[in-house]
């Protein structure tokens, strides 16, 4: 009888020659690396070994034997205490950490945000949309006096505009009568077309310049400029 047995790989059909002494063990195909489980022949199958039975308890003189139930109860590990801190229930969480509701936090400084729609972190200035860090500036507080000084010139221009409008209305209406008779020097000057023409041109120009400044200051730049406090 030959000392080798030929088997075929079920995956690549490569014929393998296995020694009879190795039958029953796992072998690997050298072509496709498939692991095969060979079957042991009847002549080479080892005799089954009997499992050793439980050893009878040995009674030591002076010490009674311990029944199996007592050994099992004795070998059971004691129940470990919870890791919760003193005064804290186990339902609150181990290691003294309580469960909290999920909150939105800044990915840069990990501070809590007000909501998921925040654009800028108010703690570190991180831009949550563009994912870029920003530098927070500490600015001076603007009080009532700062706003009064900021709008003082615009308020003065507004008063002058109203005064010019009233002046031009008087020039064309009541002022000639207030200056006396028509042949008087003052009445003749005010009623002259040359004076009225240049008075109107000057008034319109002044009203345009002052009005533009007042509108920008009152409606487009109502707040004083911010001043950064240098550390």
Secondary structure, DSSP 4 states (H G I P E B T S, - for coil): --SEEEEE-TTT--EEEEEGGGTTSEEE-TTT--EEEPPPPTTTPPPPPPPPPPPPPPPBTTBPPPPHHHHHHHHSPPPPPP-SPTT--GGG-GGG--------B-TTT-PBPS-TT-SB-TTT--BTTTTB------BPPP-HHHHHHHHHHHHHHHHHHHHHHHHHHHHHTTHHHHT-STTSHHHHHHHSHHHHHHHHHHHHHHHHHHHHHHHIIIII--SPPP-BPP-
